[in-house]
Amino acid sequence: MKLNSFKWRIGVLVGLAAVSVRAAIYADFTVPQGTFTVELDALQAPRATANFIDLVDGTRTWRDPATGAVRGTDADDGFFADMRFYAMAGTVALLGGMRPYTGSDGGEYWDGPGYTILDEVTNGIPLVRGVLAMAEFTGPHSGGGELALVLTNLTQEWTGFGAVTGAGMTVVAAVADEVTNGSGRVTAQIAIRAEGITPEETAALDSAREDLPDVETMALGFIRESNVMARAAFWSAARSRACLATLSNLAAESWSVLPGDWNTDTNDVWLEVPLTSIPGVGNRTGFLYGSQAVYPKMTVETFSGKHRIAAAHTGMDMQYWLDFAGGTGMWARVSNGVPVESGTIDWVGQELATANSVHVVLFIGMTAYHYWLGLDEAGALTGRYYCELWFLNAELTGTDRGMFERAAGWGRKRVVLPDTGNPPALARTAGTAMVPMETWTAFRKSRRRLF
């Protein structure tokens, strides 16, 4: 995500609500403006809390977005060591936590620890003033490293996992003012302390850690097929995503960090990548480093054949019958249970977005519909989604989120109506846009596919 302009419009709730946080685990944030303390909730948000603690104390490995190196051996090398608050989500949240790197266009970008985690959005913690949350900007289960300190009540679907104690919000407000009107960056040191942690909290954190991913180095081999053709080869671990970092000149250039394909199988998979397709090493004089994020729990796979997907949008429902093998389908818009429009889908595409969400793209007329479908459990038939509409797949015109339902085959609920030739009216009734178009354009080009 590139930090150009942060005029995000996020829907807010009126009034304040109290937050009940029961955990006896504290995170002390020391900033130039003072110190504020967050009381963490290990019972209602054990995954987010365990991930946060482990990235602070260095017990969880992470991938350096600037070099691709696997790091995280001690507290001095934790992902959140010397973390920065660097942006505002409008006026409703202070953002921080991710690490900077230089993109291929020379611009500054920010990225997470090289993995995402299953979120806990439905844990019942309201996002009210003072809550510490795990930010997610590409739908369900897309967070892992970005933190959000809530400044006023909001309706964003983020996982709350703690709350600022005492008069700490005075310090937070000063940090937010510096980020907005001052240098734009505030460095923080984080210290974790536990006071009277209960056996229940300890058990919750230990259980949550079994679901959290690890980043590990990946041994590489080379296969020479001819004088002009050679390949990098490696074993991709079960339930993982491989990543290759490349460099053509140690003295003069920065690393290119290029995530590759997912391995959703329960077995290791042998992969080979032509050197000619790897920037910086095509002439066999560069440097190559391999890593992979390994997930104990991966809930998604791409869809095969035909599927029916029903999405509950703001003020209406959409029904899709998608032929992923043929790349086509049909749609129907339903209002108050009554089909009012229908038509054909020009093209259907998909990819794994995270270990727990699928990115489905539908082209209908002049609009591209980007859905991120999150699955809490493997094989789940219902879940949460985030949707973006892009006119000509180039201009962001609306966003929405809600619940979806899927079924293999085209099912019994197929709605057959005359083709009106009109695309769904989602662009006219979509929910409040959460990020500006330029932010997402930068985000999409911040990482290149490698293989």
Residue, then its C-alpha position, 0 to 999 in steps of 0.5 A: m500500500k502506497l502512502n500518498s493520500f489518506k482521505w478514506r471515508i469510513g462509515v461511523l456509528v454515533g455515540l460511544a460504547a464501553v469495551s470489556v477487556r478481560a485479559a491481564i496482558y499489556a502492551d506498552f507503546t513508548v512514543p516521543q509524545g509519551t507512553f500509552t498502554v493497551e490491554l490485550d484480549a486473549l479470550q475474545a481475540p486469541r489469534a490476533t493477540a498471539n500474533f501481535i505478541d509473537l511479532v513484538d517479542g521475535t518468537r514468530t518468523w516473518r519475511d522482510p518486505a525489502t529483502g525477502a529474508v526470513r527474520g525474527t530470532d529475538a526481541d531485537d529482530g521482531f517485526f514490530a521492532d521500531m515500528r512506525f505509525y504512518a497514516m490516518a484512515g480519515t479521522v477515525a483510526l491511526l494506522g501503523g505496524m507495516r514495514p516500508y520498502t521501495g517499489s520497482d517504480g521508486g516509490e515507497y510502499w509498505d507491507g506486512p510480515g509475509y503472511t495473513i491470519l484468520d481474522e476474528v471479526t465476529n468476536g463481539i468486540p465493537l470498534v469504538r474509541g480506544v480499541l486496538a484492531m488488526a486492519e484489513f483492506t482486501g477483505p476477510h482474513s487479509g490482515g496480519g501486520e497492520l495495526a489500527l488504533v480507533l479514534t471514533n466509533l466505526t463499522q469497519e470489519w476489523t478484529g478488535f483485540g485490545a483497548v487503550t487504558g487510562a488516559g492513554m488516548t491523550v497520547v494517541a491523539a498527539v501521535a495522530d496529530e503528528v502523523t496528520n500535521g507534522s512529520g507524518r511518521v512516529t516511531a514506537q517501541i512496544a513492550i509486552r508484560a503479563e500481570g496475573i495471566t489466567p490459565e484460560e488465557t494461556a490456554a487460549l493463546d497456546s491453542a491460537r498459535e497452532d493456527l498461525p503461519d510461520v515463514e521459513t527459508m526454502a532450499l533452492g536447486f538449479i537444473r540446467e537443460s541446455n546452454v540457454m535454458a536453466r531452472a530454479a527448483f525447490w520443494s514447496a511445503a504443504r499449505s504454503r506460498a513460496c517467495l523468491a527474492t532476487l538481486s542482480n548486483l549486490a553493490a548497486e541494487s535493491w532486492s525484488v521480492l516476488p511471491g509465487d504460487w500457492n500450494t494448497d495440497t497436504n503434501d509437498v510439491w516440486l516446483e520449477v521456475p525458468l531463470t529467464s522469468i526471474p528478474g535479475v538472474g536471467n543471465r545467471t549472474g544474479f542472486l536468488y533467495g527462497s522463503q515460504a509462508v507455511y500455514p497450519k490451517m488453510t481453508v480455501e481452494t479455487f473453484s472448479g466447474k460450475h458454482r452458484i454464489a449468492a451475495a447479500h449486497t446493500g439493499m439487494d441480493m445478487q445471484y451468480w451462476l459461474d462456469f469457472a471452467g468455461g469462464t462465463g456465467m449469468w447473473a440476476r439481481v434480486s430485490n425483496g426476494v423478487p428477481v428484477e434484472s438478469g444477464t450474462i457474465d462476459w468473463v469469470g476469473q479467480e485466484l487465491a487471495t490469501a490462505n483463507s480467501v478467494h479473489v473472484v473477478l466478474f466482467i459484466g458490461m463495462t464494469a469489473y466486479h472484484y469479490w474477495l470471499g473469506l472462508d472461516e473453515a475449509g469447505a464452508l458454504t457461507g462466509r463474508y465478502y468484500c467487493e470493489l467495482w472498477f469501471l473499465n477495470a481502471e476506475l474504482t467506483g464503489t465498494d460493499r461488503g456482506m455475506f455470501e453463500r455458495a453451492a457446487g453446480w448451478g443448483r435449484k435456485r437458478v433464476v431465468l429471466p429475459d436478458t435485459g442487457n443492463p448490468p447489475a445496479l451495484a455501482r449505484t447502490a454500493g456501500t461507502a467507499m473505504v479507500p481512494m482509487e489511487t491507494w488501491t492502484a498502488f497496492r495492486k502494482s506493489r507486488r508482482r506475480l513470479f510464477 
